Amino acid sequence: MNINILFPAKVRKFAFCILLIIFTFIIIAGQLNLLANDPQTKLLVKSILMSLICLSLFFIQFSKYKDDDEMMLEIRLRLVMNALLFGTLYLIVSPILEFFVFDDEIQEIKAGQIIMVLLFYQILMFQMKRYSLKKELSEE
């Protein structure tokens, strides 16, 4: 199986740098109230930042590690399928919980929010599986 479909490892470092810049901007903008005046600008900046965060998470998830092999690629593929199932369940369960448990209005879930949930799920589960696999191999 060809494992050259992943981004190079340097892309992950670049993605972490982008995330660091984004979170620094969010903290500074929040402290200085830079976006409090114009709601349209605030919405535009929020959309751009969410898109950049999703792009960074995508690069983090689909960048190579030095020890990647076909088994890691298979794990990634399984996690993509699991994440789609998880995202679908999130899309179904979240409005139900809002309405019945929190007695709140049902709101439409934005696509960026779903994508972020999928990517966070994939990254978290991949790191857990990678850690357990390394631990298992080191014990042998």
N, C-alpha and C positions, 0 to 999 in steps of 0.2 A: 504494500500500500504506500502511496506517495504521501509523505508528511510535509512536503514543501508548500502546503496550502496555508500554513500559519504565517503570521507576520514575524519578522526578525525580533530577537530579544531586545534590541535597542528601542523598539517601538514602545515596549512596556515602560521603560524609563521615561520616555517622552510623554506618555500618557499620565504617569504619576506627576510629572512636572506641570502638566496642564491642570490636573486636579488641584495641586498645591496653589497654583496661581488663581484658580477659580475660588477656592475657599478663602484665600487671602483677600481677594476682591470683595467677597460676600461680607467678611468681617469688617473690612474698612468701610464699605458702603453702608453697612448697618450702623456702625459707630458714628459716622459723619452725616447720616441721613441724606445721602447723595440722591436717592431715588424717591424721596417723599413727595416731591412737588408734582410731577407729571405722571398720572397713572398709565398713559400709553407708553411712555419710556420705560416705566417699571415693568410693564408686561412684556415689552420687547426684550429687555435685558434678561428677564426671567426665562423667557423662551430660548434665547441664545445660550444662556448658561446651562439650562437643562439639556439642550442639544449637545453642548460640548462635554458635559458630564457623561451622557450616554455614549458618545463617541469614545471618550477616554476609557470607560468601562469595557466597551467592545474591544478596544485595542489591548487592554489588560488581559481580558479573557482569551483572546485569540492570538497571543504572542507566544513564541516558542520559549521553552526552557532549555537549558543546556543538556539536560538528561531526558528530553522528550524522545519517545519511541512510538511504535505503532499501538502499544497498549494505552499510552496516554492519549493518543488521538481517538481511540475507541471510547475511552472514558469521557472525553470531551463530547463526542457524538451522542453518547447515552445521556449526558447531562443536558444537551440541547433539547432532546426529546422530553426529558423529565421537566425541564424548565418550561417548555410549552404547555405541558399538562398542569404544572404549578400555576402558570400565568392564567390559564383558562379557569382553573378553580378559583383563583384570586378574583378574576373578573365576575364570576358567578356569586361567590360567597360575600365579597366586600359590601355590595349594596344590601344584601339580606341582613348582614350584621348591623349596618348603619340604621336600617329601618327598625328591626325587631329588638336589638340589644341596646343600641344607643339612642333610640327614639328620635332619630334625626331624619331630615329629608334625604331622599335618595338622590345622589349627585352622579353625574356622568364621570366616569373614570377617564382621565386623559391618556392618550397613547404614550406620551413620554413617561408617565408614572408607571405604566405596565411594563414598558421596556426596561426601565430602571430596576423594577422588581425582578424581572427575568434575569438581567445581567448580574445583579447582586446575588441572586440565588445560585446562578452558575458559578460565579467566582468563589463564593463561600463553599459550595459543595465540592468544587474541583480542588480547592486547597485542602479541604478535609480528607478527600480521597488520596490526594498526592502525599500528604503527611502520613496517613495510615499505611500507604504502600511503601514509603521510604522506611518507616518504622518496622514494618514486617520484613523487608529485605535486609535491614541491618541486624535483625535478631537471628537471621539464618546463618 
